[in-house]
Amino acid sequence: MYSATAQSVFATNATEQAKTSNTTNAPWLAPEKGGMEHTQTTETSLGETKSYAPTITVVPMNHETIPITNITSHPQNVRQGDIGSVIESLKAHGQYRPIVVQKSTGHILAGNHTWQAAKKLKMKTIAVTWLDVDDDEALRILLVDNRTNDLASYDDHGLADLLTGLMKTEGKLSGTGFDPDDLDSLLRALELPPLPDTPDEPEKPSRSPLRCPECGFEWHEGKDGFEPV
């Protein structure tokens, strides 16, 4: 049996070893000054629970509205977007979030197609967020911003419910990026009932023909008014 002093020494050494091991193998677990911290716990060999705060850096950003000609699309942007749908979004909602631009070069890292659509709409200014990052990190942000969108998916049943509900409103699917054909295809894929047919506008009832009381000649209503038979 170890003395109380020896046990205390062993416990201290084990705790320090656990701290070192976690910091060495996962350096993001070591708290640093600045950034946004999220607490994470780990258990030592003695069953003690220690809390560490991994630092996730919040990159300093500045927001402003600038002339649209002051920035340019990133020369290595390999993403091909649907400019037409972005144009429709801008028409319906305006620019509701800034595009992200590398401060040192003026290259767009996120929002290349928003910028292109804005130019086609002859917008004079655009809202931007400046990122003060080097070229290597800028390229990685450019890629990951596109890639994370690729990896996203929909809850198809939830999407069908949303779109079906919007179809009952006056605006229908305007400004959503979807059209009725998209919804029809989705409903078929989910083996759900199709949308009911939109009722045709009722025909305007025609008025009775006009008849001359003396000679009996008749005029019937046509598209340009009453016409002789």
C-alpha positions as CSV (number, residue, x, y, z in Angstrom):
1,M,0.0,0.0,0.0
2,Y,1.4,3.4,-1.0
3,S,1.4,6.3,1.4
4,A,-1.0,9.1,1.0
5,T,1.9,11.3,-0.2
6,A,2.9,8.8,-2.9
7,Q,-0.7,8.4,-4.1
8,S,-1.0,12.2,-4.4
9,V,2.2,12.3,-6.5
10,F,1.0,9.5,-8.8
11,A,-2.3,11.3,-9.3
12,T,-0.6,14.6,-10.1
13,N,1.7,12.9,-12.6
14,A,-1.1,11.0,-14.3
15,T,-3.2,14.2,-14.6
16,E,-0.4,16.1,-16.2
17,Q,0.3,13.2,-18.5
18,A,-3.3,13.1,-19.6
19,K,-3.2,16.9,-20.3
20,T,0.0,16.5,-22.3
21,S,-1.4,13.6,-24.3
22,N,-4.6,15.4,-25.2
23,T,-2.8,18.5,-26.2
24,T,-0.2,16.6,-28.3
25,N,-2.6,14.3,-30.1
26,A,-5.3,16.9,-30.6
27,P,-3.8,20.4,-30.4
28,W,-7.2,22.1,-31.0
29,L,-8.1,20.9,-27.5
30,A,-5.6,23.2,-25.9
31,P,-7.2,26.5,-25.0
32,E,-5.7,29.5,-26.8
33,K,-6.3,33.2,-26.4
34,G,-9.0,34.6,-28.7
35,G,-11.4,32.8,-30.9
36,M,-14.7,31.1,-30.0
37,E,-14.3,28.3,-27.4
38,H,-16.4,25.2,-27.0
39,T,-15.9,23.1,-23.9
40,Q,-14.9,19.4,-24.4
41,T,-14.3,16.9,-21.6
42,T,-11.9,14.0,-21.4
43,E,-11.3,11.3,-18.8
44,T,-7.9,10.7,-17.2
45,S,-6.5,7.2,-16.4
46,L,-7.6,7.8,-12.8
47,G,-11.1,8.4,-13.8
48,E,-11.0,12.1,-13.3
49,T,-12.9,14.3,-15.7
50,K,-11.1,17.4,-17.1
51,S,-12.6,20.1,-19.2
52,Y,-10.8,21.6,-22.2
53,A,-11.9,24.4,-24.5
54,P,-10.9,23.7,-28.1
55,T,-10.4,27.0,-30.0
56,I,-12.3,27.5,-33.2
57,T,-11.0,30.6,-34.8
58,V,-13.5,33.3,-35.8
59,V,-11.8,35.0,-38.7
60,P,-11.9,38.8,-38.3
61,M,-14.4,40.2,-40.9
62,N,-15.4,43.6,-42.0
63,H,-18.7,44.3,-43.8
64,E,-19.4,47.1,-46.2
65,T,-21.1,48.1,-49.5
66,I,-18.8,48.8,-52.3
67,P,-18.9,49.6,-56.1
68,I,-19.4,46.3,-57.9
69,T,-16.4,46.9,-60.1
70,N,-14.0,47.0,-57.2
71,I,-13.9,43.2,-56.9
72,T,-13.6,40.2,-59.2
73,S,-14.4,36.5,-59.5
74,H,-11.7,34.2,-58.2
75,P,-9.5,33.1,-61.1
76,Q,-9.5,29.5,-59.8
77,N,-13.2,29.2,-59.2
78,V,-14.2,26.0,-60.9
79,R,-17.8,26.1,-59.7
80,Q,-20.4,26.5,-62.5
81,G,-23.6,28.0,-61.1
82,D,-27.1,28.7,-62.5
83,I,-26.8,32.5,-63.0
84,G,-30.4,32.7,-64.2
85,S,-31.8,31.3,-60.9
86,V,-29.6,33.7,-58.9
87,I,-30.9,36.6,-61.0
88,E,-34.5,35.6,-60.2
89,S,-33.6,35.4,-56.5
90,L,-32.1,38.9,-56.6
91,K,-35.2,40.2,-58.3
92,A,-37.4,38.7,-55.8
93,H,-35.5,39.3,-52.6
94,G,-32.6,41.6,-53.3
95,Q,-29.1,40.8,-51.9
96,Y,-29.9,39.4,-48.5
97,R,-26.4,38.3,-47.5
98,P,-22.9,39.7,-48.4
99,I,-20.5,37.9,-50.6
100,V,-17.1,37.0,-49.1
101,V,-14.0,38.6,-50.6
102,Q,-10.3,38.1,-49.9
103,K,-9.1,41.5,-48.7
104,S,-5.6,41.5,-50.2
105,T,-6.7,40.5,-53.7
106,G,-10.3,41.5,-54.1
107,H,-11.0,37.9,-55.2
108,I,-14.5,36.5,-54.4
109,L,-14.3,33.4,-52.2
110,A,-18.1,32.8,-51.7
111,G,-20.7,34.4,-53.9
112,N,-19.1,34.4,-57.3
113,H,-22.4,33.8,-59.1
114,T,-24.2,36.4,-57.0
115,W,-21.7,38.9,-58.2
116,Q,-22.1,37.8,-61.8
117,A,-25.9,38.0,-61.6
118,A,-25.7,41.4,-60.0
119,K,-23.6,42.6,-62.9
120,K,-26.1,41.3,-65.4
121,L,-28.8,43.2,-63.5
122,K,-26.6,46.4,-63.8
123,M,-26.3,46.8,-60.0
124,K,-23.9,49.5,-59.1
125,T,-23.0,48.4,-55.6
126,I,-22.8,45.1,-53.7
127,A,-22.5,44.1,-50.0
128,V,-19.2,42.3,-49.2
129,T,-17.5,40.7,-46.2
130,W,-13.7,41.1,-46.3
131,L,-11.6,38.2,-45.1
132,D,-8.0,38.9,-44.3
133,V,-6.5,35.5,-45.2
134,D,-3.5,34.4,-47.3
135,D,-3.8,32.9,-50.8
136,D,-3.5,29.3,-49.6
137,E,-6.4,29.7,-47.1
138,A,-8.4,31.7,-49.5
139,L,-8.3,28.8,-52.0
140,R,-9.3,26.3,-49.4
141,I,-12.3,28.5,-48.3
142,L,-13.3,28.8,-52.0
143,L,-13.3,25.0,-52.3
144,V,-14.9,24.1,-49.0
145,D,-17.7,26.6,-49.5
146,N,-18.7,24.9,-52.7
147,R,-18.1,21.4,-51.5
148,T,-20.2,21.7,-48.3
149,N,-23.1,22.7,-50.5
150,D,-22.6,19.6,-52.7
151,L,-22.8,17.4,-49.6
152,A,-26.1,18.8,-48.4
153,S,-29.4,17.1,-49.1
154,Y,-33.1,17.6,-48.5
155,D,-35.7,16.0,-46.3
156,D,-37.7,15.2,-49.5
157,H,-41.1,14.8,-47.7
158,G,-40.6,18.0,-45.8
159,L,-39.6,19.8,-49.0
160,A,-42.7,18.4,-50.7
161,D,-44.9,19.7,-47.9
162,L,-43.3,23.2,-48.1
163,L,-43.7,23.5,-51.8
164,T,-47.2,22.1,-51.8
165,G,-48.2,24.7,-49.2
166,L,-46.6,27.5,-51.1
167,M,-48.5,26.5,-54.3
168,K,-51.7,27.4,-52.4
169,T,-50.6,31.0,-51.9
170,E,-50.9,33.8,-54.4
171,G,-47.2,33.9,-55.1
172,K,-47.0,30.1,-55.6
173,L,-43.3,29.1,-56.0
174,S,-42.1,32.5,-57.1
175,G,-38.7,33.4,-55.6
176,T,-38.0,29.9,-54.3
177,G,-35.8,28.5,-57.1
178,F,-38.4,25.8,-57.7
179,D,-41.1,25.6,-60.3
180,P,-44.3,23.4,-60.5
181,D,-42.5,20.9,-62.7
182,D,-39.9,20.4,-60.0
183,L,-42.7,19.8,-57.5
184,D,-44.5,17.4,-59.8
185,S,-41.3,15.4,-60.3
186,L,-40.7,15.3,-56.5
187,L,-44.2,14.1,-55.8
188,R,-43.9,11.3,-58.4
189,A,-40.6,10.2,-56.9
190,L,-42.1,10.0,-53.5
191,E,-45.2,8.3,-54.9
192,L,-47.4,11.0,-53.5
193,P,-50.7,12.3,-55.0
194,P,-50.1,14.9,-57.7
195,L,-51.1,18.5,-57.4
196,P,-54.8,19.0,-58.4
197,D,-55.2,20.6,-61.8
198,T,-55.6,24.4,-61.6
199,P,-59.3,25.1,-62.6
200,D,-59.6,26.8,-65.9
201,E,-61.0,30.3,-65.9
202,P,-64.7,30.0,-66.4
203,E,-65.9,31.3,-69.8
204,K,-67.5,34.6,-69.7
205,P,-71.2,34.1,-70.4
206,S,-72.3,35.6,-73.7
207,R,-75.1,38.1,-73.7
208,S,-78.2,37.5,-75.7
209,P,-78.1,38.6,-79.3
210,L,-79.5,41.9,-80.3
211,R,-82.5,41.7,-82.7
212,C,-84.0,44.5,-84.7
213,P,-87.7,44.6,-83.8
214,E,-88.7,45.7,-87.2
215,C,-86.6,43.5,-89.6
216,G,-85.5,40.8,-87.3
217,F,-81.8,41.2,-88.1
218,E,-79.5,39.9,-85.3
219,W,-76.1,40.9,-83.9
220,H,-74.2,38.4,-81.8
221,E,-71.5,39.2,-79.3
222,G,-68.0,38.7,-80.6
223,K,-64.5,39.4,-79.3
224,D,-64.8,43.0,-80.5
225,G,-68.3,43.6,-79.4
226,F,-71.6,42.9,-81.1
227,E,-71.2,41.8,-84.7
228,P,-73.8,41.2,-87.4
229,V,-74.5,37.5,-88.1
